[in-house]
């Protein structure tokens, strides 16, 4: 008698089977059972299937979201270099730890890139086989009518005044009008609809892959730079024109669009009515002149939440302040220094700190460390402060140092910091000469007969962030596509419906309906009832 049991089946009276059950392992000898072993190809296939499973893709997506958190909590070198520098100055030990893990450059760190690439590969591995199966499902006929429709959802039986063939024809015509794909059978009809649900699901995942690819392209070919411009001065979009510049890994100089931006004026409106917020800035408007290659200059306005788009490059207004023009002359009256100098705002009323370095033109190198008070007030302590951010009563105080400024040895130095450790103060709190105080248009003598200094003007400056992302439009398009696909996958039900015509012993024709849903479909029974009610018996009413 032929046996249909597997070759490794263990009978109750098999002594080897008893040993297996008692010891939990296979016995040695010719009857030993060995599990199949995975070779290198088998392990690769196993790892690939694990990587390309939807569960792995969801886990990687969650990990990517978690990995992006440090990028919002820690200042990034690409977007906030000043914040990174301040962090290093305030907490050197902590900064070394953050540097070790690459948290100052989170989105370009190796561990973030690894998660990103694994998610990219996982999604592609998920989408390709699903798209293939979906295409086969669309090309296939709806499944045959089950024998027992009464076991399915929404089972309904309605009488039909006509022949069984007429009933099947009526059901077929109704299902086609409702958008179902129909297959004919001898006494029944089967139909399907809702393939757009899976199509939307695939569109969503393809769009997600597109978003990841676009972000990668934009990050590789894009760039971000910062530049400070004083009123009356211009910025040209060349590499040497930036104060700080952070290119993508695939960036080339030829990707810089040829244009220039000149700051004509910065208009600031302050609160003047409500005394509780008096002096609070309420609006910033930068009036600029934009010149593109081969085009006539045009006037534009730049606001905090309204960036300029120039040749595919976005220009944002980030900050503002004052850049006093200090004119320094030698004892013979020749001008050795005269240009706007950025003073960094230190308080909400724009009391600002600035540094001026004059390495040439005088008998000695001099460095000046100054404070600007837009609206000066004298405190009880004898110190100055500013009571309003506008230039109502401006004052600049300067401490003067002489010595080697460290500009001749080729080392990079911070233009906004004056290292006074190796310098000698000749005017200020620790010198015989008091701190120099200058109002707008005032001239003062420098100590030791070095020359004179004049506060010529106090123009404003703006801090601009220039950002270029060539894939920005693609990201937006894929995001819209992803939302559309998600809506399709959420709101279109996947249904299979069957209708069978039967003839009873008394010759009465009945049309039997039933359906099956792919996933949760709480309205399935109502949908079947509506279909059944739409095929009315002929001659009724």
Buried (B, 14 or more C-beta within 10 A) or exposed (E): EEEEEEEEEBEEEEEBBEBBEEEEEBBEEEEEEEEEEEEEEEEEEEEEEEBBBBEBBEBBBEBBEEBBEBBEEBBBBBBBBEBBBEBBEEEEEEBEEBEEEBBBBBBBBEEBBEBBEBBBBBBBBBBEEBBEEBEEEEEEEBEEBBEEBEEBBBBBBBEBEBEBEBBBBBBBEBBEEBEBBBBEBEBBBBBBBBBBBBBBBBBBBBBBBBBBBBBBBBBBBBBBBBBBBBBBBBBBBEEEBBBEBBBBEEBEEEBBBEBBBBBEEBEBEBEEEEEEEEBEBEEBBBBBBBBBEEEEEEEBEBEBEEBBEBBEBBBBBEBBBBBBBBBBBBEEEEEBBEEBBBBBBBEEBBBBBBBBBBBEBBEBBBBBBBBBBBBBBEEEEEEBBBBBBBBEBBBBBBBBBBBBBBBEEEEEEEEBEBBBEEBEBBBBEEBEBEBBBBEBEBEBBBBBEBBBBBBBBBBBBBBBBBBBBBBBEBBEBBBEBBEBBBEBBEEBBBBBBBBBBBBEEEEEBBBBBBBBBBEEBEEBBEBBBEBBEEBEBEEEE
